Amino acid sequence: MTSLTFEHIHEAVAEAFPELARPLALLCEDEIFSTNGVPRQYSGTSMLLRYFLEVLVALPVSPHRNAALHRAFAFIERMLASPDHDLVGLAEIQLIEGQPAWWYQRALPFAGPLYQQAAGRVSGKLWTQATAPGAPPYSPEVDLHDLYEVRPAIASMLAPDGLTLEDIPDREPT
């Protein structure tokens, strides 16, 4: 098992999410977001993980979607529990901070205590309002420019739930 550190986040994501093998391979080939075939942490690996999460959180409840979200948020909990401060910062900045209200609201059932604590700290009032009992439901708005085939990977993973690529959110029309 790869050590979950800032330096090795790419390998840890590959192990934790085998369904992202193709998107990760494409990311490794991208000279803008990778160096010598290794994705950069902020503009590479965490961006891919953020896209994966954004699409899953936006989708309707289904068994495979929920299982994937449980795995993803358990992975984020591990990141936040790490003694590697760079890794904790990566999780907070890329996967928690700046998320819209709909994300927080739909992520809440999967979010562990470290995620909830970090979201309250870095997003404050937005997290509190979005996740308050009786908060109005917020509609998901996905803006994914899918350069690395994250959507087909998710469609394949969720095919047993009856979802197809056409069901997977893409960039909103402008």
Chimera marker file (.cmm) of the C-alpha trace (Angstrom):
<marker_set name="trace">
<marker id="1" x="0.000" y="0.000" z="0.000" r="1" g="1" b="0" radius="0.5"/>
<marker id="2" x="1.326" y="3.411" z="-0.993" r="1" g="1" b="0" radius="0.5"/>
<marker id="3" x="1.948" y="5.842" z="1.829" r="1" g="1" b="0" radius="0.5"/>
<marker id="4" x="-0.691" y="8.551" z="1.872" r="1" g="1" b="0" radius="0.5"/>
<marker id="5" x="1.533" y="11.617" z="1.686" r="1" g="1" b="0" radius="0.5"/>
<marker id="6" x="1.547" y="14.811" z="-0.330" r="1" g="1" b="0" radius="0.5"/>
<marker id="7" x="4.487" y="13.496" z="-2.328" r="1" g="1" b="0" radius="0.5"/>
<marker id="8" x="2.731" y="10.214" z="-3.180" r="1" g="1" b="0" radius="0.5"/>
<marker id="9" x="-0.876" y="11.364" z="-3.542" r="1" g="1" b="0" radius="0.5"/>
<marker id="10" x="-0.995" y="10.240" z="-7.192" r="1" g="1" b="0" radius="0.5"/>
<marker id="11" x="-0.138" y="6.639" z="-6.295" r="1" g="1" b="0" radius="0.5"/>
<marker id="12" x="-2.547" y="6.633" z="-3.345" r="1" g="1" b="0" radius="0.5"/>
<marker id="13" x="-5.409" y="7.867" z="-5.542" r="1" g="1" b="0" radius="0.5"/>
<marker id="14" x="-4.590" y="5.196" z="-8.144" r="1" g="1" b="0" radius="0.5"/>
<marker id="15" x="-4.754" y="2.484" z="-5.472" r="1" g="1" b="0" radius="0.5"/>
<marker id="16" x="-7.899" y="3.804" z="-3.798" r="1" g="1" b="0" radius="0.5"/>
<marker id="17" x="-9.818" y="4.437" z="-7.017" r="1" g="1" b="0" radius="0.5"/>
<marker id="18" x="-8.992" y="1.821" z="-9.674" r="1" g="1" b="0" radius="0.5"/>
<marker id="19" x="-11.880" y="3.135" z="-11.773" r="1" g="1" b="0" radius="0.5"/>
<marker id="20" x="-9.781" y="6.269" z="-12.340" r="1" g="1" b="0" radius="0.5"/>
<marker id="21" x="-6.953" y="4.339" z="-14.047" r="1" g="1" b="0" radius="0.5"/>
<marker id="22" x="-7.696" y="5.778" z="-17.503" r="1" g="1" b="0" radius="0.5"/>
<marker id="23" x="-8.202" y="9.388" z="-16.315" r="1" g="1" b="0" radius="0.5"/>
<marker id="24" x="-4.983" y="9.164" z="-14.285" r="1" g="1" b="0" radius="0.5"/>
<marker id="25" x="-3.089" y="7.775" z="-17.292" r="1" g="1" b="0" radius="0.5"/>
<marker id="26" x="-4.331" y="10.673" z="-19.428" r="1" g="1" b="0" radius="0.5"/>
<marker id="27" x="-3.346" y="13.119" z="-16.705" r="1" g="1" b="0" radius="0.5"/>
<marker id="28" x="0.174" y="11.645" z="-16.626" r="1" g="1" b="0" radius="0.5"/>
<marker id="29" x="0.486" y="12.329" z="-20.361" r="1" g="1" b="0" radius="0.5"/>
<marker id="30" x="-0.573" y="15.966" z="-19.984" r="1" g="1" b="0" radius="0.5"/>
<marker id="31" x="2.559" y="18.118" z="-19.992" r="1" g="1" b="0" radius="0.5"/>
<marker id="32" x="0.705" y="21.059" z="-18.444" r="1" g="1" b="0" radius="0.5"/>
<marker id="33" x="-0.481" y="19.259" z="-15.309" r="1" g="1" b="0" radius="0.5"/>
<marker id="34" x="2.313" y="16.675" z="-15.032" r="1" g="1" b="0" radius="0.5"/>
<marker id="35" x="6.076" y="16.739" z="-14.762" r="1" g="1" b="0" radius="0.5"/>
<marker id="36" x="7.984" y="13.789" z="-16.216" r="1" g="1" b="0" radius="0.5"/>
<marker id="37" x="4.779" y="11.734" z="-16.237" r="1" g="1" b="0" radius="0.5"/>
<marker id="38" x="3.895" y="12.453" z="-12.602" r="1" g="1" b="0" radius="0.5"/>
<marker id="39" x="0.826" y="14.648" z="-12.051" r="1" g="1" b="0" radius="0.5"/>
<marker id="40" x="1.282" y="17.752" z="-9.958" r="1" g="1" b="0" radius="0.5"/>
<marker id="41" x="-0.517" y="17.531" z="-6.649" r="1" g="1" b="0" radius="0.5"/>
<marker id="42" x="-2.651" y="20.671" z="-6.839" r="1" g="1" b="0" radius="0.5"/>
<marker id="43" x="-3.232" y="21.179" z="-10.545" r="1" g="1" b="0" radius="0.5"/>
<marker id="44" x="-3.235" y="17.478" z="-11.376" r="1" g="1" b="0" radius="0.5"/>
<marker id="45" x="-4.197" y="14.703" z="-9.019" r="1" g="1" b="0" radius="0.5"/>
<marker id="46" x="-6.407" y="16.692" z="-6.662" r="1" g="1" b="0" radius="0.5"/>
<marker id="47" x="-8.159" y="18.350" z="-9.611" r="1" g="1" b="0" radius="0.5"/>
<marker id="48" x="-9.016" y="14.920" z="-11.002" r="1" g="1" b="0" radius="0.5"/>
<marker id="49" x="-10.241" y="13.740" z="-7.605" r="1" g="1" b="0" radius="0.5"/>
<marker id="50" x="-12.310" y="16.913" z="-7.236" r="1" g="1" b="0" radius="0.5"/>
<marker id="51" x="-13.985" y="16.305" z="-10.632" r="1" g="1" b="0" radius="0.5"/>
<marker id="52" x="-14.704" y="12.691" z="-9.652" r="1" g="1" b="0" radius="0.5"/>
<marker id="53" x="-16.295" y="13.815" z="-6.398" r="1" g="1" b="0" radius="0.5"/>
<marker id="54" x="-18.231" y="16.682" z="-7.981" r="1" g="1" b="0" radius="0.5"/>
<marker id="55" x="-19.929" y="14.404" z="-10.476" r="1" g="1" b="0" radius="0.5"/>
<marker id="56" x="-20.678" y="11.693" z="-7.911" r="1" g="1" b="0" radius="0.5"/>
<marker id="57" x="-22.069" y="14.155" z="-5.377" r="1" g="1" b="0" radius="0.5"/>
<marker id="58" x="-24.324" y="15.668" z="-8.071" r="1" g="1" b="0" radius="0.5"/>
<marker id="59" x="-25.792" y="12.334" z="-9.174" r="1" g="1" b="0" radius="0.5"/>
<marker id="60" x="-28.971" y="10.841" z="-7.733" r="1" g="1" b="0" radius="0.5"/>
<marker id="61" x="-28.694" y="8.267" z="-4.971" r="1" g="1" b="0" radius="0.5"/>
<marker id="62" x="-27.793" y="4.767" z="-6.194" r="1" g="1" b="0" radius="0.5"/>
<marker id="63" x="-25.972" y="1.822" z="-4.601" r="1" g="1" b="0" radius="0.5"/>
<marker id="64" x="-22.709" y="2.100" z="-6.575" r="1" g="1" b="0" radius="0.5"/>
<marker id="65" x="-22.648" y="5.901" z="-6.399" r="1" g="1" b="0" radius="0.5"/>
<marker id="66" x="-23.120" y="5.788" z="-2.634" r="1" g="1" b="0" radius="0.5"/>
<marker id="67" x="-20.431" y="3.113" z="-2.234" r="1" g="1" b="0" radius="0.5"/>
<marker id="68" x="-18.001" y="5.221" z="-4.286" r="1" g="1" b="0" radius="0.5"/>
<marker id="69" x="-18.777" y="8.300" z="-2.193" r="1" g="1" b="0" radius="0.5"/>
<marker id="70" x="-18.236" y="6.371" z="1.037" r="1" g="1" b="0" radius="0.5"/>
<marker id="71" x="-14.810" y="5.290" z="-0.290" r="1" g="1" b="0" radius="0.5"/>
<marker id="72" x="-13.983" y="8.808" z="-1.476" r="1" g="1" b="0" radius="0.5"/>
<marker id="73" x="-14.888" y="10.505" z="1.777" r="1" g="1" b="0" radius="0.5"/>
<marker id="74" x="-13.052" y="7.823" z="3.773" r="1" g="1" b="0" radius="0.5"/>
<marker id="75" x="-10.014" y="8.669" z="1.633" r="1" g="1" b="0" radius="0.5"/>
<marker id="76" x="-10.448" y="12.377" z="2.409" r="1" g="1" b="0" radius="0.5"/>
<marker id="77" x="-10.709" y="11.544" z="6.132" r="1" g="1" b="0" radius="0.5"/>
<marker id="78" x="-7.379" y="9.716" z="5.836" r="1" g="1" b="0" radius="0.5"/>
<marker id="79" x="-5.877" y="12.769" z="4.135" r="1" g="1" b="0" radius="0.5"/>
<marker id="80" x="-7.150" y="15.057" z="6.891" r="1" g="1" b="0" radius="0.5"/>
<marker id="81" x="-5.864" y="12.723" z="9.621" r="1" g="1" b="0" radius="0.5"/>
<marker id="82" x="-2.368" y="12.658" z="8.144" r="1" g="1" b="0" radius="0.5"/>
<marker id="83" x="0.580" y="14.153" z="10.008" r="1" g="1" b="0" radius="0.5"/>
<marker id="84" x="1.676" y="15.471" z="6.580" r="1" g="1" b="0" radius="0.5"/>
<marker id="85" x="0.570" y="19.118" z="6.776" r="1" g="1" b="0" radius="0.5"/>
<marker id="86" x="0.964" y="19.567" z="3.021" r="1" g="1" b="0" radius="0.5"/>
<marker id="87" x="-1.482" y="16.716" z="2.431" r="1" g="1" b="0" radius="0.5"/>
<marker id="88" x="-3.974" y="18.159" z="4.923" r="1" g="1" b="0" radius="0.5"/>
<marker id="89" x="-3.684" y="21.536" z="3.188" r="1" g="1" b="0" radius="0.5"/>
<marker id="90" x="-4.250" y="19.908" z="-0.193" r="1" g="1" b="0" radius="0.5"/>
<marker id="91" x="-7.452" y="18.258" z="1.061" r="1" g="1" b="0" radius="0.5"/>
<marker id="92" x="-8.719" y="21.453" z="2.649" r="1" g="1" b="0" radius="0.5"/>
<marker id="93" x="-7.916" y="23.715" z="-0.296" r="1" g="1" b="0" radius="0.5"/>
<marker id="94" x="-8.841" y="21.428" z="-3.186" r="1" g="1" b="0" radius="0.5"/>
<marker id="95" x="-11.613" y="19.232" z="-1.806" r="1" g="1" b="0" radius="0.5"/>
<marker id="96" x="-13.352" y="21.325" z="0.862" r="1" g="1" b="0" radius="0.5"/>
<marker id="97" x="-12.743" y="25.066" z="0.564" r="1" g="1" b="0" radius="0.5"/>
<marker id="98" x="-14.832" y="26.959" z="-1.950" r="1" g="1" b="0" radius="0.5"/>
<marker id="99" x="-17.383" y="24.247" z="-2.588" r="1" g="1" b="0" radius="0.5"/>
<marker id="100" x="-20.895" y="25.486" z="-3.338" r="1" g="1" b="0" radius="0.5"/>
<marker id="101" x="-23.810" y="24.983" z="-0.960" r="1" g="1" b="0" radius="0.5"/>
<marker id="102" x="-25.257" y="22.101" z="-3.000" r="1" g="1" b="0" radius="0.5"/>
<marker id="103" x="-21.971" y="20.190" z="-2.660" r="1" g="1" b="0" radius="0.5"/>
<marker id="104" x="-21.890" y="20.524" z="1.119" r="1" g="1" b="0" radius="0.5"/>
<marker id="105" x="-25.539" y="19.587" z="1.426" r="1" g="1" b="0" radius="0.5"/>
<marker id="106" x="-25.226" y="16.469" z="-0.716" r="1" g="1" b="0" radius="0.5"/>
<marker id="107" x="-21.834" y="15.486" z="0.743" r="1" g="1" b="0" radius="0.5"/>
<marker id="108" x="-22.990" y="15.641" z="4.362" r="1" g="1" b="0" radius="0.5"/>
<marker id="109" x="-24.240" y="12.021" z="4.573" r="1" g="1" b="0" radius="0.5"/>
<marker id="110" x="-20.765" y="10.811" z="3.530" r="1" g="1" b="0" radius="0.5"/>
<marker id="111" x="-18.593" y="13.370" z="5.315" r="1" g="1" b="0" radius="0.5"/>
<marker id="112" x="-16.661" y="12.135" z="8.311" r="1" g="1" b="0" radius="0.5"/>
<marker id="113" x="-15.956" y="14.178" z="11.434" r="1" g="1" b="0" radius="0.5"/>
<marker id="114" x="-12.626" y="15.566" z="10.189" r="1" g="1" b="0" radius="0.5"/>
<marker id="115" x="-14.233" y="16.682" z="6.935" r="1" g="1" b="0" radius="0.5"/>
<marker id="116" x="-17.104" y="18.333" z="8.787" r="1" g="1" b="0" radius="0.5"/>
<marker id="117" x="-14.718" y="20.072" z="11.167" r="1" g="1" b="0" radius="0.5"/>
<marker id="118" x="-12.524" y="21.313" z="8.306" r="1" g="1" b="0" radius="0.5"/>
<marker id="119" x="-15.556" y="22.439" z="6.271" r="1" g="1" b="0" radius="0.5"/>
<marker id="120" x="-16.852" y="24.407" z="9.235" r="1" g="1" b="0" radius="0.5"/>
<marker id="121" x="-13.448" y="26.007" z="9.696" r="1" g="1" b="0" radius="0.5"/>
<marker id="122" x="-12.623" y="26.870" z="6.069" r="1" g="1" b="0" radius="0.5"/>
<marker id="123" x="-16.132" y="27.541" z="4.756" r="1" g="1" b="0" radius="0.5"/>
<marker id="124" x="-17.820" y="28.739" z="7.920" r="1" g="1" b="0" radius="0.5"/>
<marker id="125" x="-21.256" y="30.194" z="7.391" r="1" g="1" b="0" radius="0.5"/>
<marker id="126" x="-21.827" y="28.525" z="3.999" r="1" g="1" b="0" radius="0.5"/>
<marker id="127" x="-21.211" y="25.041" z="5.439" r="1" g="1" b="0" radius="0.5"/>
<marker id="128" x="-23.399" y="25.784" z="8.462" r="1" g="1" b="0" radius="0.5"/>
<marker id="129" x="-26.294" y="27.149" z="6.391" r="1" g="1" b="0" radius="0.5"/>
<marker id="130" x="-26.160" y="24.456" z="3.702" r="1" g="1" b="0" radius="0.5"/>
<marker id="131" x="-26.093" y="21.574" z="6.172" r="1" g="1" b="0" radius="0.5"/>
<marker id="132" x="-28.485" y="22.954" z="8.800" r="1" g="1" b="0" radius="0.5"/>
<marker id="133" x="-31.576" y="20.872" z="9.530" r="1" g="1" b="0" radius="0.5"/>
<marker id="134" x="-34.405" y="22.199" z="7.391" r="1" g="1" b="0" radius="0.5"/>
<marker id="135" x="-32.101" y="23.989" z="4.940" r="1" g="1" b="0" radius="0.5"/>
<marker id="136" x="-33.718" y="24.392" z="1.528" r="1" g="1" b="0" radius="0.5"/>
<marker id="137" x="-32.439" y="21.880" z="-1.037" r="1" g="1" b="0" radius="0.5"/>
<marker id="138" x="-29.842" y="23.278" z="-3.411" r="1" g="1" b="0" radius="0.5"/>
<marker id="139" x="-29.705" y="22.028" z="-7.000" r="1" g="1" b="0" radius="0.5"/>
<marker id="140" x="-26.388" y="20.675" z="-8.268" r="1" g="1" b="0" radius="0.5"/>
<marker id="141" x="-24.594" y="22.713" z="-10.915" r="1" g="1" b="0" radius="0.5"/>
<marker id="142" x="-21.732" y="20.764" z="-12.443" r="1" g="1" b="0" radius="0.5"/>
<marker id="143" x="-19.186" y="22.647" z="-14.527" r="1" g="1" b="0" radius="0.5"/>
<marker id="144" x="-16.810" y="19.889" z="-15.576" r="1" g="1" b="0" radius="0.5"/>
<marker id="145" x="-14.521" y="20.367" z="-18.542" r="1" g="1" b="0" radius="0.5"/>
<marker id="146" x="-13.741" y="16.659" z="-18.797" r="1" g="1" b="0" radius="0.5"/>
<marker id="147" x="-10.272" y="16.502" z="-20.333" r="1" g="1" b="0" radius="0.5"/>
<marker id="148" x="-9.398" y="13.181" z="-18.703" r="1" g="1" b="0" radius="0.5"/>
<marker id="149" x="-12.472" y="11.003" z="-19.296" r="1" g="1" b="0" radius="0.5"/>
<marker id="150" x="-13.754" y="11.116" z="-15.722" r="1" g="1" b="0" radius="0.5"/>
<marker id="151" x="-17.369" y="10.932" z="-16.920" r="1" g="1" b="0" radius="0.5"/>
<marker id="152" x="-16.909" y="7.677" z="-18.893" r="1" g="1" b="0" radius="0.5"/>
<marker id="153" x="-15.097" y="6.172" z="-15.895" r="1" g="1" b="0" radius="0.5"/>
<marker id="154" x="-18.037" y="7.055" z="-13.656" r="1" g="1" b="0" radius="0.5"/>
<marker id="155" x="-20.566" y="5.821" z="-16.237" r="1" g="1" b="0" radius="0.5"/>
<marker id="156" x="-18.789" y="2.473" z="-16.384" r="1" g="1" b="0" radius="0.5"/>
<marker id="157" x="-18.692" y="2.245" z="-12.590" r="1" g="1" b="0" radius="0.5"/>
<marker id="158" x="-22.399" y="3.098" z="-12.298" r="1" g="1" b="0" radius="0.5"/>
<marker id="159" x="-23.629" y="0.963" z="-15.215" r="1" g="1" b="0" radius="0.5"/>
<marker id="160" x="-24.909" y="-1.707" z="-12.769" r="1" g="1" b="0" radius="0.5"/>
<marker id="161" x="-27.186" y="1.022" z="-11.346" r="1" g="1" b="0" radius="0.5"/>
<marker id="162" x="-28.586" y="1.662" z="-14.833" r="1" g="1" b="0" radius="0.5"/>
<marker id="163" x="-26.737" y="4.930" z="-15.465" r="1" g="1" b="0" radius="0.5"/>
<marker id="164" x="-25.207" y="5.725" z="-18.842" r="1" g="1" b="0" radius="0.5"/>
<marker id="165" x="-22.789" y="8.393" z="-20.016" r="1" g="1" b="0" radius="0.5"/>
<marker id="166" x="-25.775" y="10.566" z="-20.994" r="1" g="1" b="0" radius="0.5"/>
<marker id="167" x="-26.878" y="10.556" z="-17.325" r="1" g="1" b="0" radius="0.5"/>
<marker id="168" x="-23.525" y="11.876" z="-16.078" r="1" g="1" b="0" radius="0.5"/>
<marker id="169" x="-23.420" y="15.681" z="-15.658" r="1" g="1" b="0" radius="0.5"/>
<marker id="170" x="-21.135" y="17.609" z="-17.950" r="1" g="1" b="0" radius="0.5"/>
<marker id="171" x="-20.372" y="21.260" z="-18.456" r="1" g="1" b="0" radius="0.5"/>
<marker id="172" x="-23.500" y="23.342" z="-18.068" r="1" g="1" b="0" radius="0.5"/>
<marker id="173" x="-24.620" y="25.056" z="-21.275" r="1" g="1" b="0" radius="0.5"/>
<marker id="174" x="-23.396" y="28.643" z="-21.513" r="1" g="1" b="0" radius="0.5"/>
<link id1="1" id2="2" r="1" g="1" b="0" radius="0.2"/>
<link id1="2" id2="3" r="1" g="1" b="0" radius="0.2"/>
<link id1="3" id2="4" r="1" g="1" b="0" radius="0.2"/>
<link id1="4" id2="5" r="1" g="1" b="0" radius="0.2"/>
<link id1="5" id2="6" r="1" g="1" b="0" radius="0.2"/>
<link id1="6" id2="7" r="1" g="1" b="0" radius="0.2"/>
<link id1="7" id2="8" r="1" g="1" b="0" radius="0.2"/>
<link id1="8" id2="9" r="1" g="1" b="0" radius="0.2"/>
<link id1="9" id2="10" r="1" g="1" b="0" radius="0.2"/>
<link id1="10" id2="11" r="1" g="1" b="0" radius="0.2"/>
<link id1="11" id2="12" r="1" g="1" b="0" radius="0.2"/>
<link id1="12" id2="13" r="1" g="1" b="0" radius="0.2"/>
<link id1="13" id2="14" r="1" g="1" b="0" radius="0.2"/>
<link id1="14" id2="15" r="1" g="1" b="0" radius="0.2"/>
<link id1="15" id2="16" r="1" g="1" b="0" radius="0.2"/>
<link id1="16" id2="17" r="1" g="1" b="0" radius="0.2"/>
<link id1="17" id2="18" r="1" g="1" b="0" radius="0.2"/>
<link id1="18" id2="19" r="1" g="1" b="0" radius="0.2"/>
<link id1="19" id2="20" r="1" g="1" b="0" radius="0.2"/>
<link id1="20" id2="21" r="1" g="1" b="0" radius="0.2"/>
<link id1="21" id2="22" r="1" g="1" b="0" radius="0.2"/>
<link id1="22" id2="23" r="1" g="1" b="0" radius="0.2"/>
<link id1="23" id2="24" r="1" g="1" b="0" radius="0.2"/>
<link id1="24" id2="25" r="1" g="1" b="0" radius="0.2"/>
<link id1="25" id2="26" r="1" g="1" b="0" radius="0.2"/>
<link id1="26" id2="27" r="1" g="1" b="0" radius="0.2"/>
<link id1="27" id2="28" r="1" g="1" b="0" radius="0.2"/>
<link id1="28" id2="29" r="1" g="1" b="0" radius="0.2"/>
<link id1="29" id2="30" r="1" g="1" b="0" radius="0.2"/>
<link id1="30" id2="31" r="1" g="1" b="0" radius="0.2"/>
<link id1="31" id2="32" r="1" g="1" b="0" radius="0.2"/>
<link id1="32" id2="33" r="1" g="1" b="0" radius="0.2"/>
<link id1="33" id2="34" r="1" g="1" b="0" radius="0.2"/>
<link id1="34" id2="35" r="1" g="1" b="0" radius="0.2"/>
<link id1="35" id2="36" r="1" g="1" b="0" radius="0.2"/>
<link id1="36" id2="37" r="1" g="1" b="0" radius="0.2"/>
<link id1="37" id2="38" r="1" g="1" b="0" radius="0.2"/>
<link id1="38" id2="39" r="1" g="1" b="0" radius="0.2"/>
<link id1="39" id2="40" r="1" g="1" b="0" radius="0.2"/>
<link id1="40" id2="41" r="1" g="1" b="0" radius="0.2"/>
<link id1="41" id2="42" r="1" g="1" b="0" radius="0.2"/>
<link id1="42" id2="43" r="1" g="1" b="0" radius="0.2"/>
<link id1="43" id2="44" r="1" g="1" b="0" radius="0.2"/>
<link id1="44" id2="45" r="1" g="1" b="0" radius="0.2"/>
<link id1="45" id2="46" r="1" g="1" b="0" radius="0.2"/>
<link id1="46" id2="47" r="1" g="1" b="0" radius="0.2"/>
<link id1="47" id2="48" r="1" g="1" b="0" radius="0.2"/>
<link id1="48" id2="49" r="1" g="1" b="0" radius="0.2"/>
<link id1="49" id2="50" r="1" g="1" b="0" radius="0.2"/>
<link id1="50" id2="51" r="1" g="1" b="0" radius="0.2"/>
<link id1="51" id2="52" r="1" g="1" b="0" radius="0.2"/>
<link id1="52" id2="53" r="1" g="1" b="0" radius="0.2"/>
<link id1="53" id2="54" r="1" g="1" b="0" radius="0.2"/>
<link id1="54" id2="55" r="1" g="1" b="0" radius="0.2"/>
<link id1="55" id2="56" r="1" g="1" b="0" radius="0.2"/>
<link id1="56" id2="57" r="1" g="1" b="0" radius="0.2"/>
<link id1="57" id2="58" r="1" g="1" b="0" radius="0.2"/>
<link id1="58" id2="59" r="1" g="1" b="0" radius="0.2"/>
<link id1="59" id2="60" r="1" g="1" b="0" radius="0.2"/>
<link id1="60" id2="61" r="1" g="1" b="0" radius="0.2"/>
<link id1="61" id2="62" r="1" g="1" b="0" radius="0.2"/>
<link id1="62" id2="63" r="1" g="1" b="0" radius="0.2"/>
<link id1="63" id2="64" r="1" g="1" b="0" radius="0.2"/>
<link id1="64" id2="65" r="1" g="1" b="0" radius="0.2"/>
<link id1="65" id2="66" r="1" g="1" b="0" radius="0.2"/>
<link id1="66" id2="67" r="1" g="1" b="0" radius="0.2"/>
<link id1="67" id2="68" r="1" g="1" b="0" radius="0.2"/>
<link id1="68" id2="69" r="1" g="1" b="0" radius="0.2"/>
<link id1="69" id2="70" r="1" g="1" b="0" radius="0.2"/>
<link id1="70" id2="71" r="1" g="1" b="0" radius="0.2"/>
<link id1="71" id2="72" r="1" g="1" b="0" radius="0.2"/>
<link id1="72" id2="73" r="1" g="1" b="0" radius="0.2"/>
<link id1="73" id2="74" r="1" g="1" b="0" radius="0.2"/>
<link id1="74" id2="75" r="1" g="1" b="0" radius="0.2"/>
<link id1="75" id2="76" r="1" g="1" b="0" radius="0.2"/>
<link id1="76" id2="77" r="1" g="1" b="0" radius="0.2"/>
<link id1="77" id2="78" r="1" g="1" b="0" radius="0.2"/>
<link id1="78" id2="79" r="1" g="1" b="0" radius="0.2"/>
<link id1="79" id2="80" r="1" g="1" b="0" radius="0.2"/>
<link id1="80" id2="81" r="1" g="1" b="0" radius="0.2"/>
<link id1="81" id2="82" r="1" g="1" b="0" radius="0.2"/>
<link id1="82" id2="83" r="1" g="1" b="0" radius="0.2"/>
<link id1="83" id2="84" r="1" g="1" b="0" radius="0.2"/>
<link id1="84" id2="85" r="1" g="1" b="0" radius="0.2"/>
<link id1="85" id2="86" r="1" g="1" b="0" radius="0.2"/>
<link id1="86" id2="87" r="1" g="1" b="0" radius="0.2"/>
<link id1="87" id2="88" r="1" g="1" b="0" radius="0.2"/>
<link id1="88" id2="89" r="1" g="1" b="0" radius="0.2"/>
<link id1="89" id2="90" r="1" g="1" b="0" radius="0.2"/>
<link id1="90" id2="91" r="1" g="1" b="0" radius="0.2"/>
<link id1="91" id2="92" r="1" g="1" b="0" radius="0.2"/>
<link id1="92" id2="93" r="1" g="1" b="0" radius="0.2"/>
<link id1="93" id2="94" r="1" g="1" b="0" radius="0.2"/>
<link id1="94" id2="95" r="1" g="1" b="0" radius="0.2"/>
<link id1="95" id2="96" r="1" g="1" b="0" radius="0.2"/>
<link id1="96" id2="97" r="1" g="1" b="0" radius="0.2"/>
<link id1="97" id2="98" r="1" g="1" b="0" radius="0.2"/>
<link id1="98" id2="99" r="1" g="1" b="0" radius="0.2"/>
<link id1="99" id2="100" r="1" g="1" b="0" radius="0.2"/>
<link id1="100" id2="101" r="1" g="1" b="0" radius="0.2"/>
<link id1="101" id2="102" r="1" g="1" b="0" radius="0.2"/>
<link id1="102" id2="103" r="1" g="1" b="0" radius="0.2"/>
<link id1="103" id2="104" r="1" g="1" b="0" radius="0.2"/>
<link id1="104" id2="105" r="1" g="1" b="0" radius="0.2"/>
<link id1="105" id2="106" r="1" g="1" b="0" radius="0.2"/>
<link id1="106" id2="107" r="1" g="1" b="0" radius="0.2"/>
<link id1="107" id2="108" r="1" g="1" b="0" radius="0.2"/>
<link id1="108" id2="109" r="1" g="1" b="0" radius="0.2"/>
<link id1="109" id2="110" r="1" g="1" b="0" radius="0.2"/>
<link id1="110" id2="111" r="1" g="1" b="0" radius="0.2"/>
<link id1="111" id2="112" r="1" g="1" b="0" radius="0.2"/>
<link id1="112" id2="113" r="1" g="1" b="0" radius="0.2"/>
<link id1="113" id2="114" r="1" g="1" b="0" radius="0.2"/>
<link id1="114" id2="115" r="1" g="1" b="0" radius="0.2"/>
<link id1="115" id2="116" r="1" g="1" b="0" radius="0.2"/>
<link id1="116" id2="117" r="1" g="1" b="0" radius="0.2"/>
<link id1="117" id2="118" r="1" g="1" b="0" radius="0.2"/>
<link id1="118" id2="119" r="1" g="1" b="0" radius="0.2"/>
<link id1="119" id2="120" r="1" g="1" b="0" radius="0.2"/>
<link id1="120" id2="121" r="1" g="1" b="0" radius="0.2"/>
<link id1="121" id2="122" r="1" g="1" b="0" radius="0.2"/>
<link id1="122" id2="123" r="1" g="1" b="0" radius="0.2"/>
<link id1="123" id2="124" r="1" g="1" b="0" radius="0.2"/>
<link id1="124" id2="125" r="1" g="1" b="0" radius="0.2"/>
<link id1="125" id2="126" r="1" g="1" b="0" radius="0.2"/>
<link id1="126" id2="127" r="1" g="1" b="0" radius="0.2"/>
<link id1="127" id2="128" r="1" g="1" b="0" radius="0.2"/>
<link id1="128" id2="129" r="1" g="1" b="0" radius="0.2"/>
<link id1="129" id2="130" r="1" g="1" b="0" radius="0.2"/>
<link id1="130" id2="131" r="1" g="1" b="0" radius="0.2"/>
<link id1="131" id2="132" r="1" g="1" b="0" radius="0.2"/>
<link id1="132" id2="133" r="1" g="1" b="0" radius="0.2"/>
<link id1="133" id2="134" r="1" g="1" b="0" radius="0.2"/>
<link id1="134" id2="135" r="1" g="1" b="0" radius="0.2"/>
<link id1="135" id2="136" r="1" g="1" b="0" radius="0.2"/>
<link id1="136" id2="137" r="1" g="1" b="0" radius="0.2"/>
<link id1="137" id2="138" r="1" g="1" b="0" radius="0.2"/>
<link id1="138" id2="139" r="1" g="1" b="0" radius="0.2"/>
<link id1="139" id2="140" r="1" g="1" b="0" radius="0.2"/>
<link id1="140" id2="141" r="1" g="1" b="0" radius="0.2"/>
<link id1="141" id2="142" r="1" g="1" b="0" radius="0.2"/>
<link id1="142" id2="143" r="1" g="1" b="0" radius="0.2"/>
<link id1="143" id2="144" r="1" g="1" b="0" radius="0.2"/>
<link id1="144" id2="145" r="1" g="1" b="0" radius="0.2"/>
<link id1="145" id2="146" r="1" g="1" b="0" radius="0.2"/>
<link id1="146" id2="147" r="1" g="1" b="0" radius="0.2"/>
<link id1="147" id2="148" r="1" g="1" b="0" radius="0.2"/>
<link id1="148" id2="149" r="1" g="1" b="0" radius="0.2"/>
<link id1="149" id2="150" r="1" g="1" b="0" radius="0.2"/>
<link id1="150" id2="151" r="1" g="1" b="0" radius="0.2"/>
<link id1="151" id2="152" r="1" g="1" b="0" radius="0.2"/>
<link id1="152" id2="153" r="1" g="1" b="0" radius="0.2"/>
<link id1="153" id2="154" r="1" g="1" b="0" radius="0.2"/>
<link id1="154" id2="155" r="1" g="1" b="0" radius="0.2"/>
<link id1="155" id2="156" r="1" g="1" b="0" radius="0.2"/>
<link id1="156" id2="157" r="1" g="1" b="0" radius="0.2"/>
<link id1="157" id2="158" r="1" g="1" b="0" radius="0.2"/>
<link id1="158" id2="159" r="1" g="1" b="0" radius="0.2"/>
<link id1="159" id2="160" r="1" g="1" b="0" radius="0.2"/>
<link id1="160" id2="161" r="1" g="1" b="0" radius="0.2"/>
<link id1="161" id2="162" r="1" g="1" b="0" radius="0.2"/>
<link id1="162" id2="163" r="1" g="1" b="0" radius="0.2"/>
<link id1="163" id2="164" r="1" g="1" b="0" radius="0.2"/>
<link id1="164" id2="165" r="1" g="1" b="0" radius="0.2"/>
<link id1="165" id2="166" r="1" g="1" b="0" radius="0.2"/>
<link id1="166" id2="167" r="1" g="1" b="0" radius="0.2"/>
<link id1="167" id2="168" r="1" g="1" b="0" radius="0.2"/>
<link id1="168" id2="169" r="1" g="1" b="0" radius="0.2"/>
<link id1="169" id2="170" r="1" g="1" b="0" radius="0.2"/>
<link id1="170" id2="171" r="1" g="1" b="0" radius="0.2"/>
<link id1="171" id2="172" r="1" g="1" b="0" radius="0.2"/>
<link id1="172" id2="173" r="1" g="1" b="0" radius="0.2"/>
<link id1="173" id2="174" r="1" g="1" b="0" radius="0.2"/>
</marker_set>
